[in-house]
Amino acid sequence: MKETWQKADQEYYLFPDLTVPETVPQMHLRIITRNAHNDSHKKRRTKRGIKLKRGLDIFISLIVVIFFLPWIFLFAGIFIKLESKGPVLFKQLRSGKNNKLFWCYKFRTMIVNDESNVLQATRTDKRITRVGRLLRKTSIDEFPQFLNVLKGDMSLVGPRPHMPKLDEVYAPLIENYMERLNVKQGLTGWAQVNGFRGETIDTIFMERRIEHDIWYLENWSFWLDIKIIFSTLFLFFKNNQNAY
């Protein structure tokens, strides 16, 4: 049993207390804050800062889309097509800023299947092709998301966009989970450069990811974005055990 109600900018979830015998029904209250106007976040994100961030998004995305993406698309596309049937690009609805859904693009790394929108990839996932595993290991599969950044759906840096299904599962369980959607979702983020990427094996792992996302929102600066971008480049050339 779970009851939900809203008041002001907060959403309340009422869950059974499973720590007591079933013969003594009790309830405990969990508050999930969904404040889209968090003052600390707004102070960090001045108009000048937002313009700088968007300018960096456009500048780097244009370079990648014009000079690199066509070649990557050509060679990755050939091998993707040779190994399995289906499109070269895979698009999936993800949760964006203010919980607005958008189509997120990736190189297809799996055989075409009906579980892509509800089931996360795992380390031993049999849906992943051989080419797909290499693309995931090197994060090359994410390169089409520079198109999302150029369109304005995403930013270079921010919390990673989740499938709506994940939001449905974790929003009631993790305090302030939905605050990560107060900003554009990112191609890379503070959580990812600190090792919290890939499959969320349990709630604790997701909690740690959300903690890093919230820290990024509360401590954002243009130079923090620069630091995260360089850290991402370093990881790109390093073996990342959580990329699969």
Secondary structure as UniProt FT lines:
FT   STRAND          3..7
FT   TURN            8..9
FT   STRAND          10..16
FT   TURN            18..19
FT   TURN            22..23
FT   STRAND          27..33
FT   TURN            36..37
FT   HELIX           39..44
FT   HELIX           47..63
FT   HELIX           64..68
FT   HELIX           69..83
FT   STRAND          89..95
FT   HELIX           97..99
FT   STRAND          101..107
FT   TURN            116..118
FT   TURN            123..124
FT   TURN            126..127
FT   HELIX           130..138
FT   HELIX           140..142
FT   TURN            143..144
FT   HELIX           145..151
FT   STRAND          154..157
FT   HELIX           164..170
FT   TURN            171..173
FT   TURN            175..176
FT   HELIX           177..182
FT   STRAND          185..188
FT   HELIX           190..193
FT   TURN            194..195
FT   HELIX           203..219
FT   HELIX           222..236
FT   TURN            241..242
//
